[in-house]
Amino acid sequence: MAPRIGSLARELSRPYYEDAFPAHDIFHAKRVRDVSLQLADQHPDTVDREVLAAAAWFHDIGRPLERVGEIDDHDEWAANEVTTLLESEEFSTTRITAIEHCLRAHSIRASSPEPETLEAKLLFDADKLDATGAVGLVRLACIVGERSGRTGEQYAIIDDASTLDVDHAELPDIDVVREWARTRLDALHTDPGRRLGESRWEFMEEFLTQFALETNWTQETG
């Protein structure tokens, strides 16, 4: 019996994530797979779960290469790479094309095409939801750390830069976390995704309020 495309995608994707940083590693891919299938269960329309699972495993395989400048667009690169991989496994052209579209349309970048299929919309939503809630806060802190030094500074900060004596306006602060998550939640395509997103946003709002209280106390008493 031929292997299921979702299970095969998990195995084929593993080597590509070996050099991934934590925010976009294979554990991120697994969470996106899990959440996308959860959203599919809640959607009234029929979903090709194999296409969705495969796209989730593959969606960030190009991130390590993009990070070091070997490729410009991990979406486009992954779509081309996966097409070659799956053609050699003799899967149907229809399913390969469906996965390819999911990969090209999963980012929030202005250059990315809009997701047109239900599978692409669910993948997009699940990927963005992984930037929200408790896991999202940890991931976003990792992303801030990954991008430290890119503006010529030694490190990035997550506190309020306006309270410092020196002008560090070019550095990220905690507002980046809020804006990053809210922008992604506002872009979600499906009702199940939006419902889960608002639940996670409530937690983030509570956390960010507490964060503000703690940092203000430090500034006033320190």
Secondary structure, DSSP 8 states (H G I E B T S, - for coil): ----HHHHHHHHHGGGGTT--GGGSHHHHHHHHHHHHHHHHH-SS---HHHHHHHHHHTTTTHHHHHTTS-S-HHHHHHHHHHHHHHHTT--HHHHHHHHHHHHT-S-STTS----SHHHHHHHHHHHHTTSHHHHHHHHHHHHHHTTTTTSSS----S-GGGSSS--TTS--HHHHHHHHHHHHHT--SHHHHHHHHHHHHHHHHHHHHHHHHHHHHHHH-
